[in-house]
Amino acid sequence: MAPQRSTGGRKYTCSSVSSLKVACQYCNELYTSRGLKSHEQSCLRRKEKKKEDREFSRATARSILKEGKHKHRSNKGRTHEAARDTMLVIQEAGSAADSPSAADSHYHYDDAGFEGLDDVQSVGKDTRLRSDSDISMGNNIPAPISVATATTSDRLDTFKTEYHPHSGHAPIVESFSVYGTNKPETTQSPVIDDEPWQPFSCRADFEFAELAHRAALSKDQTNELLKFIWRVADGRTNFTFKTHNDVSTAWTRASSQLTPFERHVVPVEYKKENIEYEVYSRPLWDWALDLLDNPLLAPQFVWDAQRLYKHDGTDFERFFHEPWTGDRWWDLQTSLPHNGAPFAFILYADKTHLSSAGAVKAYPVITRCGNLPVEIRNVDGPGGGRLVGWLPIVPADSDEDGKLSYTNLKKVIWHKSFTILLETLSLISKTGFAHQCYDGILRWCVMALIQGFNSACPCPICLVPKDKLTDHSTIYPTRVIDDAQAYNSLWIVERSSPHDALSQDTLHAYDSGLFGDHMFEEVKAHLKTLGRTAEKTTDDQFAAFPRWRNLNHFNHVTNISFSDGNKFLDISKQILYTTQNVLTRKDDEAGYALLKCIASYLHAYMYITFDVHTESTIAAGEAEILVFQKCLDQYIKVLGDEATKNWNFPKAHSMRHIFSDIRAKGAAAYKLQTNGKDIANQILRLDHTTFVSVVLRNRIDHFDDERCKAILSERELETEDLDDRSFGGHIHLGTPQSAITFAQLENDNVSNRAFGQFRKKLSTFLNHALPAYNIPLPDGKTWLTLSAQDTVQEHRYLKVNYESVDKDGNNKNIFVRILFMFKQSIGSQTLDLTLVQPMDAPTGPQHAIDQDLRLRRLRARPLALTEFITLHSVIRGALLVPDFASTRGDFFLVDYVDSDMFLRSQRYMF
């Protein structure tokens, strides 16, 4: 290597085999000149942040160790937003703390987005530092970082994986920090070739075609864009497209790499007339081979059944997640040879509308591979869901609709069409298929189906009588193939009984079904009976419902009619809080009984939609279904002779089988450029093009990653700029405002009691907090005094990582409303602080309505009793809605916003 030479104060190292390397002016490490600028920017930011946080963090850690706190556990990255009437949970000292905060209407939050004036958060019960207290706060300071306090045996956070005996794997017991970290890495996959964009002529050609496709450009738009590109970029890159036909031709060449759609004709005879219907299908087994042959997906396939357990402090408790963690996979593998493994197809078919007017309808069939993890199969990508069929729709006929013969015709056409889709699986399901897997093991793949889904026994799973569909306490015999009285297309696939294969779809069964089509309609009927005042009050309260990210906001609901299941879901989450003071026991006893039904339904729904289930949560869900049955029976009884609705319909019965299905299969089971003609053919051709594009993009991205690793050193990879990625710390405070003096802050808020004696209360807080963290006061002072001319910098954006309730171990939380977030510099330390209004004022004896509707009531303390806390105490954001009937300014916790908040409210907070 050549000697070092100095140029302009910078050190350079020259090598005969590598490019010029330059020393970073901040860390003195050597980097190639190409990557130096990016590294130095990142290094400078990292250095400045470390300078701000190092001493405060070390002092905090020393304090925690002295107080005998347990080890911290890193939080999972997850962000929430909050805003007006949201709340955060603040954790007890020594407990894990993670979650988003909220603030004033001018604050902006990530991932819990919520427009409003005030935010509510929650804090550890005994950890708040009351700045106006004369009592030493040394033992009550909330931990400035996330801490998980051990409260059970050392085995509390250990997991056990038990493999099927045929797999040859011994059981494994792992700690929380190790569990799930030994998954195969796709980065080990080899580069397929040096030109993964083939059969496109070059990489630029593929990227242009991909952009034109994603932008839904017309032929003229595409031609104009090509002319523009040639004018400004002629000669700068190897770009060969000149017309739209060039793009189409390239896509046609590329499409041959994957299994295309095929057109079939289904002939049927109806009333002595021969009718033909078109069916489009992509052979299922050919699609499966496309997945198996993809070297980037191959390492991710799971073949062997597993039983997973987590220690609960007393014993290992089984939990269910992926399909291979369920009983059905285990039993199926037991029935196979020792080298046999199931290949699971998850099929979903549902009729839908392609136009807003409903004139163009479609019956697509989507498939996913159950052997791939949920984070692969349930997202866009080469391993995600794929359109594999386009079934015919029998047109509506006013003369024929409702006739038994016409209904049977629709069934015959559907099953004949679906049989075509399953034809390639029929033979293979009987013989199996030998496949050399990524791990080098030759496995014998056997087919299995999981299907997403009016007679005397209308349930497709059991033989419950049609007048007992609301009876969830009785176990009726399970259907078998011998019970069938008509042909079923699923019979042609071995080990795939249609009755066992059926799985529930919450969107249709519950959101737009049980709630949207039935309970919501009943609510509207009761409101209409009470009169226009009741309807207007309900609409006004929906309009006043605080906003929350991913929760639809409604200005009125009593006179709307739609079939969007997602909107029905969001209405169900808000309806208790917006009608509890309208459908009262006094004004409408039956309406009040209906609200009790909805409260139980929501509890059951939250259990049903958990991503991960344990034996305990399954048992709780099954118990709640029985509560729902009791509430429904009571509602029907109160209605008496006024009852006009028959609740014995299949969707009311579907809850009976949901948790047994979770045990069996796990918990985790287009703006299009068309011209309005030949819709099916156009959509299927475009879908195939999309699939080809995704596969090629995946190959190119992998090619880029591998080439980057080959060029950059390990050190350079570690120091790449990660600012645009999810942050890994506990909190991120952003949107800084201009610094102002304490005098200006207090003058601007002179009429706001929350800011009364702001500087004095903050001084008291700091004088208690800093010594508690072993942080010395600046300049050897024994008492810190803030002057009116000292400055404070407000921030209006907070992002917080938090862990689920099962992991943070905390069981003492309160709620606070964040009023003012700011950074405060004390000597060389910069503290992240916030002014909050505690929401833990006594509410008196439990209200009858709170008990009946299972509402969580909160009351704010007077604004004069605001407090300061560290932002590191924040656990998560939460949504509060005003009690519209309260004269004391009470709020209700909306614990249906997600499963984590629901579990917190059920287990720990009350």
N, C-alpha and C positions, 0 to 999 in steps of 0.2 A: 504494500500500500504506500502511496506517495506521502511525503510529509505534509503536515498541516500548514496552511498559509492563511494569513489574516487579510481581510479586505473590508475596509470601512468599519472596523470594529467588530465584525462578525467572523466566526470561525467556520472554515470550510474543510472538508476532508474529501480527497479525490481518490477514487479507486479505478484500477484498470479494468475491472469487470463489472462495475456498477456505476450508476449515474452519480453526479455530484451530490454530496451530503453536506448539510448546513446545520449548525448548532442553534437550537432554540434559545432566544434571548432570555427566556424565563426559567427554563428547567435545564438548559445546557445539553439536552439529549440531541443526538444527530438524526436528521431526517432528510429524505430526498427533497430537492428544491420544489418538486411538484406538490408535495403535501405539506410544505412548511407553513404556508400562509394559513391554511385551515387549522393546522395544529396550534399555531401561536394564538389565534383568536380563541380557540377552545381553552388553551392553557391559561391565558390571561383571565378569562371568566372564572375558571376553576380556582385559580390562585386567589382572586379577589374574594370569592365566596368562602374559601377555606379560611382566609384571614379574618373574615367577619364571624365565622361560626366556631372556629377551633376551640378558643379558650372557654367560651360559654358552654359548649358541649362537654368539654373535659371536666369542667367544674360541676356540671350537672351529673355526670357519670360518677364522680367521686362522692357526691352527696347521696346518690341512690345506693351506692355500695355501702356507705356508712350506715344507712338506714335499713340495711338487710334486705334490699329488694332483690327479686329474682331476675333471672336473665331476660333480656329483651328478645323478642322474636320478630323477624322482619315481616312487614305487612305485604299482602298481595296488592299489586297495582290495581287500583280501581278509583275512579273519580266520581264525584257527585257535585252538583250545583245546588244552590239554594237561593231564594230571594224572599220576597215578602211572605210573611206567615209560614216560613220554613223553619226548621229547627235542627240544631246539631246536638249531638250527645257528647258530653265532656266527661272524661273518665276519671275514676278515682286514682289517687297517687299510687304509682306502682303497677297500674294496669295498662293493657294495650290501648292505644288511642289512635284512631284513624277515622277520618271522614270529612266530607265537605262542609263548609260553613255557609252562612248567608249574611246579608246585611241590608243596607238601605236600598231604595229603589234605584239608585245610581250605581249599585254594585253589580258586578257580573260574575257569575259562577259557572264552573265547568262541570257538566254531567248531572246537574240536578236542576237545570234552568228553570227559573221561576221568577216571574215579574212581580214586583211588589215593593212595599216600603220597609217592612220589618222582616227579620228572619229569626227563627228560633232554633236554638241548638241545645244540646244537652250535655251536662258535665257530671263528673264523679261526685257522688252524694256528699262526701265529707272532705273534698279536696279544694273547695273554693277559698280564695284568700279575700276575706272581707276587708277592703281597704279602710273602712271606717271603724274597724274593731280595735280595741286596746289589747286584745289577747294575742300572744305570740303566735305567728302563723307557721313557725318552723316545721311542724310536723304535718301541715295540711296543704302544702304547696303541690299543685298538680304537676305530674312529671312532664318535662318539656319534650320528651320523646316517647315513642310507643313502647310500652312495656307489657309483657304478658306474665301475670303473677301466677305461679304454680299454686293450685289449691288442692290438688289430689296427688296420688302416687306418681312416681317417676314414669309409670307406664301410661299416663293419661293420654299423651299425644303419640302413641305408637300405633302402627297399622300392621295388620297381618294379611298377606295374600296367600290364599290356598288354591293351588292349581288342580285341575282335573287329573286323576290318577294316570290317565292315558298320556298326558303330556310329558311325563318323566321329570317334571320340575318339583323340587322339594318346597314346602311352605317357607315363606319369607316373612320375617318380622322386622320392620323398619321404623325409625324415628320419623317425626314430622319433617325434619329438615332434609331427610334423604328420600322420603316417599315420593314417587312420581318423577324423580330426577334421572332415572336410568332408561328413559325412553330412547329408542333408536333415533339417531340424528340424520336428517336428510342430507346434511352437508357431507356425509361420507359417500353419497352416491357418486358414481363416476360421471364425468362429462361424456355425454353420448357421442358427440362429434364436435368438430370445430365450427360447424355451420348449422346450429339447431333451428334456424329459421327456414330451412328447406321445407317444401319446394319453392318458396319465394326466392327470387333471384339474389336478393341480398337483404340484410337486416332492415335497411331504410324502407324497402318496398313493403315489408311486413308491417312496420310501424305505421306507415301511412294508411294502409288498408285497414289496420286495426282502429285507427282514429276515425276514418270515414265511417266505419261500421258502428262504432260506439256513438258517434254524433248523429247517426241516422240521416246522413246526407243523401239528397236526391241525385239523380244522374247529372243534372245541370250544375248543382252545387259542387259535385265532385270534379267535373271538368274545369270549372272556374278555379277551384283550389289548386288543381294541377297546373293551370296556366300561371297562377300567381307564384307557386313554388319554383317553377322553371324560370320566371323572370328574376327572382331575387336570389336563387341559390344554384343557378346553372354552373356546373363544374365543381361545386364544393363537395359533393358526395356522389357515390354510385347509386343514383336514383333513376330507375328505368321506366316507371309508369308514365304514360302520356295520355291515355284515355281511360274512361270508366271500364271499357271492355278489358283493358289490361288487368285491372284490379279483379274483375269477375273471373277472368281466366285463371289468375293465380289462386284465387279462392277455390276454384273448381279442382285444380291440381292438389291443393292442400287438403281438400275434403276427402280425397280418396284414402288418406292416411287413417281415417276413423270410420267406424261403421255408419253408413247412411241410413236414411229412412226408406221403407219400402211401402208401396201402395198395394192394398188388397181389396177384393170385392166380397161382400157378405150377401149372398142371395137368400131371401126368405119369401114364403108364400103367405099372403094375407087375403082372406076372402076370395080365394081362387085367382089372385093376381100375384105375379112374380115381381118382387121389388128388390132392387140392389142398393146396398149402402157401401160407402167407401170407408176403409180403415187404413190408417197409416201407422206403421210400427217400426221401431228400431229393434232388431232381435236382441232380447235381453242377455243371452249368453255371450253374444258378440260384444255387447257393451261391457260385460264383466271382464272379458279377455282384454279389452282396451285398458281397463283399470289395472289388471294384473300385469300387463306388459309395460306399464309406465314405471320406469326405474325410480322416479321421484316419489311415487306412492307406495311402491313395494315394501319399503321398510316399515310402513305405518299399519299394515294389515295385522289384525289380531285374530288368531285362529282358535286358541284354547279357552275353554270356559274358566272363569275365576270366581271365587267367593271372597269378598273383601270385608275386612273387619276394622273397626276403630275402637281403641280402649276408652271406656267411659268413666274410668276411675275405679271401677269395680271388676269389670270383665270386658271381653271383646264383644262388641255389638256389630252385627252385620249391617252393611249398607249397600244400596243398589244405585247404579249409575248407568253404565253402558249396557247394551244388550247382552254382552258376554258375561255380565255379572248376575244375570237373572237365572232362575231355575230352569227355564225352558232350554237354554243353550247347554246347560250342564246335563240335563236329561238326554238331549239329542246327541251330544258327544258320547255319552255312555252307551247309546245304542249302536254306535258306529265302530268299525275296526279301529285298532290302536293307532293307525296312521290316518284315520279319518277326521275331517274337520268340517263344520258347517260353513256354507257360503250364504249369507243372509241378504235377501232382497227386501227392501222396505218399499212397498208400492202405495201410491196415493192417487186416487182418481176422484175428480169432482167436476160437475158441470159448472160453467162460468159464462159471463158475458164479456164479449170483446169490445162492445161499444156502450157508451153511456146510455143510449136509448134502449139497449137490450135487444136490438134487432139481429145482431150477429152473436151466436152462441158457440161455445166450444166445450169439448169433453176431453181435456188433456189427462195423460197418465204420467206421473213423475215417479222416478225410482231413485233410491239411495242405497249405498252399500252398508249394511249393518256391521261389517268387519272393520270399518274405518272409524276412528275416533270422532266424536261429535263436532269438535272444532274443525274437522276437515269435511265431513259429509253434510254439515248444515250450513256451509258458507259457499259463496261463489268460488269456483276453482275447478281444476280437473277432477278432484275427488268429491265434488258436491253433487247436489241433486241434478238429475238430467231428465229432460222430456224424452220419453220412449214410446209414447203412443198417443194417437188422436182418434178417439172413438166417435162413431156417428151418433147424431142426435135425431130421434124420431120427431118430426115436426108436430106442433100442436094442431089439433083438428077439432073444431067445435062440435062436429057431429060424432066424433069417436072418443074424445077425452072422457074418462070416467068409466068407460065400458071395460069389463073384465078382459075381453079379447084383445083390446088395444093395449091395456096394461101388460098383458102377457107377451104381446109383440115386442114391447120395449125391453122386457126382460130377456127374451130370446136373442134379440139383436145385441144386447150388451154382453151376454155371456159368450155368444159366438165370436164377437169381436175380441173379447179378452182372451179367448182360447188361442186366437192367432198370435197375440202378444206373448203367450206363454209356451208356444210350440217348441221353441229351441230349448226350453228347460225340461220339457216332458221326458225325453229319453235320458238326458244327463242326470235327472233327479233319480232315475231308477238305477243307473250304473255308477254314477259318480264320475269325477274327472281328476286325473293325476296331474299335479302341478308342482313344479320345482319352485319353492318359495325363496324369498330373499335371504333367509337364514340358512339356506342350503338343504333344508329338509324337504323331502318329497311327500306331499300331503295329498290325500284323496278327498277332494272337495265334493260335498253333497249339498244339494239345493234345499233351501228353506225359505218360506215366505212370511212376511209380516204385512198384513193388509190394513190400511187405514179405512174405516167403514162408512103383508097384513093377513096375518093369519090368526088362528086361535091362540098361538103362542108366538107373538111378534118379535121377541128378542132373538137376535141371531146367534147368541151365545148359550142361553139356557132355555128351559121349557116353562118359563113363568107364564101363567094364564094372562090373557089380555086385560082382565079386570083386577090384577094384582100387581101392576107395574110400579106402584108407589110403595110396595112392601119390600123394604131393604133388609128386614130382619130374618126372612125365611130363605133358606138355601134350596134352590130348585135344581133338578138334574141338568147336567151339562149336555149340550147337543153333541151328537156324533154323526158321522156321515150316513149311517143307516137310517137316521131320522128324516133325512131329506126326502122331499116329495117331488123335486124338480132338479134338473141338471144344473151343476155349478162348475164353472170353468176352472176353479182352483183344484178340482179333483185330479187333474192330469199331472199335478206336481206332487211327487212323493213327499211324505212327512210334512205336508202343508194342509192340514185340515182347515177349511175356511173358518170354522168356529174357533179354533185355537189361534189362527193367524190374525183374526180381527183385532185391531187396536183402536182406541178412541182418539178422536180429533176434538180437542177442547174448543176450537173456534166454532165448529158447527154444533157440537153436542151441548155446549154450555153458553158461550158468549152470545151467539145469534140464535141458539136453540132454547134451552131451558130458561135463560134469563130474557134474551131479546124478544123471542116470540111469545113468551108466556108471562113470566113474573113482571116484566116491565109494562106489558099491556094491561095487566091487572092493576098496577100502580096508577097508570093513566086513567083507567076507568074509575077508580076510587076518587081521584082528584076531580074528575069531571062531575061526579055525583055531588061533591062538596061545593062546586060552583067555580065561577071564573076567578074569584078572589084567591082561592086555594091554588089554582093553576098558575096565576100570575106570581103569587108569592114563591112558589117552587121555581119558576123560571128565573125570577130575580135572584134567588139564592144560588142557583146554578151559575148565573152570570157573575155573582160575587165570589164564587169559589176561587181560592188562590191558584195561580198558575204553577205548574210543575212540569219539568222536562219529561217528554214522552207520555204526557197525560193530556188528552184532548180537552180543550176548554169549550163549554157550551153556553151560549147566551139564552137558549130556551130549549126545552126538551118535550114539552107537553103536546106540541102540535107537529112534531117531525115524524117522518116515516122514511126509513132506509133499511138496507140489509147488510150494513157494514159491521161485521162481528167485532172488529177492533174498537169501534165507537161504542157498541153495546157494552163491551168490557169496561171502558172508561166511565160510562154512565153508571154501571153497577158499583164501581168503586166510590162514587160520589153521592149516590142516591140516598143513603141513610142520613148523611149529614144535612142534606138539602130538603128532606121531607119530615124529619123527626119532630119538628114543631108544627107541621101541617096535618099529617095523619096521626093525630094523637088518640090516646085511648078514649078520651072524653068525646071528641068530635067524630071519630070513625073507629069503632072497636075492631072491625074486620080489617080495615086498612092498617091499624097498628099491629095486628097479628101477622099481616103480610110482611111488614117490615122486620118482624122477628124471624120470619122465614128467610128473608133476604140476608139478614145478619148471619144465620147459620150456613146458608148457601155460600156466602163469601168466605167463611172460615174453611169450609170443605174445599172450595175452589183453590184457596191458597195452598192447602196441603197437596192437592192434586197436581199443581203446577210446579212443585219443587224440582230443581235440577238434580238433586241428590237426595235419596231417601234412606233413612235408617229403619230398623224394625220398630223403633219407638214412634217415629213420625207416621209410619204406615198405620200403626195401631191407633194413633190419635186421629188420623183421617177417617178410618173406618168407624170410630166412635162418633165423629161429627156427622157422618152420613145418617146415623140413627137419630141424632138430635134433629137433623133436617126433616126426616120423616115425621117425627113427633110434632114439629112446628107446622108442617104442611097439613097434617091431620087436624090440628087445632084450628088452623085458618079455615079449612073446609067446614069444620063444626060451627065456628062462629058465623060463617055466612048463612048456614042453615038453608032455608028455602030459596034464598037469593043466589045460591051457588048455581051457576050455569055452565061452568067449565069442567070438563072431564080431564083429570090429571093423569089418567092411565094412558100415557103415550110413551113410546120407546125411549125418548131422550130423558124423560123423568126417571126411567129405570136404569139408565146407563151408569149412574154412580155405583150401582151394586157391584160392578165388575172391575172398576178402574184400579183398585189397589191390588187385587189378585193379578191383574195384568202387569202392574209395575213389578211385583215379585217375580213374575215369569220372564219379563223382557227388559227390565231396567227402567230407569226414570227418563233416560234421555232418548226413547224410540221416536206488456212490452210497449214503451213507445216504439212501435214497429214501423219500418218503412214498407207499407203495403199500399196497394192501389184500390182496395175494397173489393177486388175480384179474386176468386180462387184462394180464399183466405187460408185454408188449411195448408195448401201446398206452399204458399209464401212463408207462413210462420214457421213451418217445419224446416224449410230450406235455410231461413235465417237463424233458427235455433242451432242447426248443425254447424253453420258458419261460426256462430258464437262459441260453440264447444271447441272447434278446431283452433280458433283464435286464442282461447284460454290455454289450451295445451301448448301451443307454440310460445305464447308469452311466458308460461311457466318454465319451458326449456331455456329460453333466452335469459330470463332472470337468473336461473341456476348457472348458466354459462358465465354471465357477468360476475356473479359472486365468486365462482372458482377462479376466474382470471384475476380478479382483484386480490384474492388471497395469495395467488402466486406472485403477484407483483409487489404488494406491500409487505413489510416486515411485521412480525407479531406485535412489536411495540407500536407501530403505526396504526395497526388495527385496533389496539386497545385505546388509543387516544383519538379516534375518529370523533368528530363533532356529533354529539347525541342530543343537541338542544331541541330538535324537532320531534324527539321520541318521548314516550311516557317517562315522566320523572320517577326516580326510585326512592326519593326521600319520603318523609312523613307529610310535610305540607309544602305548598308553593304559594307564595304571596306575590300578587302581581298588580298591574294597573296602578302604579304609584302616582300620587298627586303632588303638587308643589308643596314643599315644606312651609309650614306657617308657625307663628309663635303661639305659645299657650294663651297669651293675652288675646290674640285675634280669634283663636278657636273658641274661647269662652265668650267673647263678645258676639261672635256669629251665632251662638247657641244660647243667648242670654235668657230666652223664654222657654228653653227646653230644660225641664227639671233633671233630666238624665245627665246633663253635663254640669250640674251645679257643683262647684268646688272641684272641678276636674283636676286641676294641678295639685291641689292639696291631697286629694284622695289617691292620686297616682304616686305622689311622694311617699305616702304611708304604705302603699302596696309594695313599692320598690324597697323600702327600708326593711320590710319583713321578708320579702322574697329573695333578695340577693344574698343575705347571710344564710338563709335556709339552703341555698344552693352552693354555699361556700364560695361565693363570688365577692371579692373584696370591694368595698366602696372606693370610688376613685380618689386619688390624692390623699389616701390615708384617713379619710373622713370617717367619723363615727355616726353621722346622720346626714343623709342626702337631702338637699333642698333644691327644688327646681325653681328657677326664676321665671318671671313672666315673659322674658325675652328668649328663653330656651325654645327650641323648635321641635316640632313633631311632624312626621310624614304619614299621611293617610294612604291606605291602599284599598282598592275596591274590587279585588279579585282574589279568591281563595280556592285552591285545589288541594284536596286531601285524600291520601290513600287510606283505605280502611279495610279491616278484615271482617269476615262474616262473624256472626254471633257465636258460632261454634268454636271459633279460634281465639277471640280476644279475651275470653275468660272473665269478663267483667260483669258484675251483677248489681252495681249501684250506680245508676245514671240519673241525671236530671236534665232538664231542658232549659236552654237560655235563648234569648233573642239577641243576636249580634247587632250592636248599634254603631260601632266605630272601630275599624281595624287600623292598626298603625304600627310602624317601627319606631323604636325609641333607642337612641344611642346613649349609653352610660359609660363614660370613659372609653375604653377600647371595645366594649361589648355593644352589640346591636340585638335588641330583644324584639320578638314578634308578640304583640299584645293586642287585646281587644277589650272594649267596654261592652258589657252585656247586661241584660235585664233578666234575672232568674225567673223561671216559670214554675216555681215550686211552692207558691202560696197555698195554704190549706184551702180545700174545697168543701170541707164539712162532710157530713154523712153521705154515703153513695146515693146518688139519685136513682129512682126507680127506672127511669128511661135508660140510664147508663148501664144498668144491670141487664135489662131486657134486650137492648140492642147491642150490648157488649162494646160500649163506647169508652174511650180513655179521656177523661176530663183533665184539663190543665188550667191553672190560673196564674197570671203574672203578678209579681210583687210590684209595689209602687215604684214609679220611675226614680224617686229619690233614693231608692235602695239599690241602684246600679252598682256593679262590681267590675273589677279588672281580673282577667285571667290570661294565661299564656295560650296562644293559639295552638300550641302542641297538645293541649288538653282536649281538643275537639276530636270526637269519634266519628260522627257521620251526620249527614243532613237528614231532616225529617220534615214532613208536611203537616202543618196545623191549619185547621179551618175554624172560623168563629162558630160558637154556639149561637145561632141566630135567635134563640129564645132567651138567652141569658141577659140579665141586667147588670152582671158583675164583670163582663168582659171575658168570660170563659172561652176556652178553645177545646177542640177535640183533636186528638192525634189520629191522622189518617194512616193506619197501620197496614193498609192493603196496597200501598204503593209498590212494595217488592217483598220477596220472601224473607229477606234479612230483617227488615223492620217488623214484619209480622211475627217472626220468631222472638225478636227482642221483646216485643210487647207481651207475648204469651209467657215467656220464661222468666224475664229478669226485671222488667221495669216496674212492675206493679205487684 
